[in-house]
Amino acid sequence: MAEADGTRHTAHGRYLSLDRPRELRFRLDPVGSDGKPLFGAEHEVGLTRHAAGTRLRMAAHVTGIAGEAAVPALAGMRIGWEQSLDKLAEHLRA
């Protein structure tokens, strides 16, 4: 992942399950500057069709927090997802 100022963040991840086109579950483990995981986060993304469009549901469960080094990454999770969803909305509009 990259921030606007060029700062890069690394995470290891894997898919946990896929129920196309309804649900995707995956795990992301952000990595600190020492190469060790800061915490684990299991994410679930669900899609449901409605008359007015498609509803997106998201949830994350964080485990194994590795102390103070994890605080900035945890603090950035929400804004990171908001930015990603904004980019997706732009892409879909185009």
C-alpha contacts under 8 A as a table, 3 or more apart, distances in Angstrom:
res1	aa1	res2	aa2	distance
1	M	8	R	5.65
1	M	9	H	5.05
1	M	10	T	6.45
2	A	6	G	5.99
2	A	7	T	5.66
2	A	8	R	4.40
2	A	9	H	6.19
3	E	6	G	5.33
3	E	7	T	5.21
3	E	8	R	6.37
4	A	7	T	7.33
9	H	30	P	7.56
9	H	31	V	7.52
10	T	30	P	5.97
10	T	31	V	5.54
10	T	32	G	7.72
11	A	28	L	6.11
11	A	29	D	5.18
11	A	30	P	3.97
11	A	31	V	5.24
11	A	37	P	7.96
12	H	28	L	5.67
12	H	29	D	5.11
12	H	30	P	6.42
12	H	31	V	7.27
13	G	26	F	7.14
13	G	27	R	5.22
13	G	28	L	4.26
13	G	29	D	6.04
14	R	26	F	5.71
14	R	27	R	5.42
14	R	28	L	6.85
15	Y	18	L	7.67
15	Y	24	L	7.86
15	Y	25	R	6.26
15	Y	26	F	4.24
15	Y	27	R	6.38
16	L	24	L	7.79
16	L	25	R	5.24
16	L	26	F	4.83
16	L	27	R	6.82
17	S	23	E	7.96
17	S	24	L	5.92
17	S	25	R	5.12
17	S	26	F	6.88
18	L	23	E	5.88
18	L	24	L	4.65
18	L	25	R	6.41
19	D	22	R	5.54
19	D	23	E	4.98
19	D	24	L	6.36
20	R	23	E	6.22
20	R	24	L	7.60
21	P	47	L	7.14
22	R	46	G	5.58
22	R	47	L	4.95
22	R	48	T	6.56
23	E	44	E	7.14
23	E	45	V	5.62
23	E	46	G	4.37
23	E	47	L	6.25
24	L	44	E	5.82
24	L	45	V	5.23
24	L	46	G	6.54
25	R	42	E	7.12
25	R	43	H	5.60
25	R	44	E	4.45
25	R	45	V	6.37
26	F	42	E	5.77
26	F	43	H	5.37
26	F	44	E	6.68
27	R	40	G	7.06
27	R	41	A	5.60
27	R	42	E	4.34
27	R	43	H	6.04
28	L	40	G	6.13
28	L	41	A	5.37
28	L	42	E	6.50
28	L	43	H	7.74
29	D	37	P	5.83
29	D	38	L	6.97
29	D	39	F	5.83
29	D	40	G	4.54
29	D	41	A	6.16
30	P	37	P	5.62
30	P	38	L	5.64
30	P	39	F	6.40
30	P	40	G	7.10
30	P	73	A	7.49
31	V	34	D	7.70
31	V	35	G	5.54
31	V	36	K	5.36
31	V	37	P	4.33
31	V	38	L	5.52
31	V	39	F	7.99
32	G	35	G	5.32
32	G	36	K	5.58
32	G	37	P	6.12
32	G	38	L	5.84
32	G	69	A	7.22
32	G	70	A	7.79
33	S	36	K	7.53
37	P	40	G	7.32
37	P	66	A	7.55
38	L	64	G	7.80
38	L	65	I	6.11
38	L	66	A	5.10
38	L	67	G	7.76
38	L	69	A	6.77
38	L	70	A	5.03
38	L	73	A	7.99
39	F	62	V	6.90
39	F	63	T	5.98
39	F	64	G	5.00
39	F	65	I	4.48
39	F	66	A	5.93
39	F	70	A	6.82
40	G	62	V	5.63
40	G	63	T	5.16
40	G	64	G	6.05
40	G	65	I	7.32
41	A	60	A	6.27
41	A	61	H	5.45
41	A	62	V	4.34
41	A	63	T	6.28
42	E	60	A	5.50
42	E	61	H	5.22
42	E	62	V	6.55
43	H	58	M	7.25
43	H	59	A	5.73
43	H	60	A	4.38
43	H	61	H	6.58
44	E	57	R	7.92
44	E	58	M	5.58
44	E	59	A	5.22
44	E	60	A	6.35
45	V	56	L	7.06
45	V	57	R	5.70
45	V	58	M	4.63
45	V	59	A	6.77
46	G	56	L	5.76
46	G	57	R	4.92
46	G	58	M	6.38
47	L	54	T	6.50
47	L	55	R	5.67
47	L	56	L	4.89
47	L	57	R	6.41
48	T	54	T	5.57
48	T	55	R	5.14
48	T	56	L	6.74
49	R	53	G	6.05
49	R	54	T	4.46
49	R	55	R	6.27
50	H	53	G	5.12
50	H	54	T	5.62
50	H	55	R	6.95
62	V	65	I	7.55
65	I	70	A	6.51
66	A	69	A	6.78
66	A	70	A	5.98
67	G	70	A	5.84
67	G	71	V	7.43
68	E	71	V	5.43
69	A	72	P	7.08
70	A	73	A	5.47
70	A	74	L	6.13
71	V	74	L	5.15
71	V	75	A	6.04
72	P	75	A	5.02
72	P	76	G	6.18
73	A	76	G	5.11
73	A	77	M	6.41
74	L	77	M	5.42
75	A	78	R	7.12
76	G	79	I	5.47
76	G	80	G	5.87
77	M	80	G	5.12
77	M	81	W	6.25
78	R	81	W	5.28
78	R	82	E	6.18
79	I	82	E	4.94
79	I	83	Q	6.06
80	G	83	Q	5.22
80	G	84	S	6.19
81	W	84	S	4.98
81	W	85	L	6.07
82	E	85	L	5.19
82	E	86	D	6.10
83	Q	86	D	5.03
83	Q	87	K	6.26
84	S	87	K	5.16
84	S	88	L	6.27
85	L	88	L	4.90
85	L	89	A	6.14
86	D	89	A	5.09
86	D	90	E	6.29
87	K	90	E	5.08
87	K	91	H	6.18
88	L	91	H	5.03
88	L	92	L	6.17
89	A	92	L	5.11
89	A	93	R	6.16
90	E	93	R	5.16
90	E	94	A	6.31
91	H	94	A	5.21
